[in-house]
Amino acid sequence: MTRALSPVVGTVLLLAITVVLAGTVGLVVFEDAPAEPAPRATFSLDADATADRIVLTHEGGDALSTTDLTVRVRVDGQPLDHQPPVPFFASKGFHGGPTGPFNAATDPEWSAGEDAGFELASTNDPLLEQGSTVEVTISSEGAVIVAVEGEAT
């Protein structure tokens, strides 16, 4: 009788191993799949050294929610001491409130054709000078959407 039990036990063990392996492979494959693709958009940059003002224009692509964005600014390769915490109003290192979707009091959806800008306060560093290179990187949830560069006029 014990001989008849061996094939049954062996079959059950092989079935259990197959189920565990299939589950492990499925977990690995589906865990690495991205939830959804990062948004895509194009922008232009205007940097006015006289007013210490930076304006970004959404030229085309996906609409972006500013509540999900991180904006980082570098002037001549040096990051600003105080980065814009979009959306915001009256933040350290910035003069007054920003315009467009960067302003916390407006619609946070940034669509093609819309401008968003802010003015650097004298408490921020470095300030814009004519001819300085301004780089702005816009990210969403750690993924860079766009990096745009321009010269301050």
Secondary structure, DSSP 8 states (H G I E B T S, - for coil): -HHHHHHHHHHHHHHHHHHHHHHHHHHHHHHSS-SS----EEEEEEEETTTTEEEEEEEEES-EEGGGEEEEEEETTEE-SS---SSBSS-TTBSS--BGGGBTTS--EE-TT-EEEEEB-TTSSS---TT-EEEEEEEETTEEEEEEEEE--
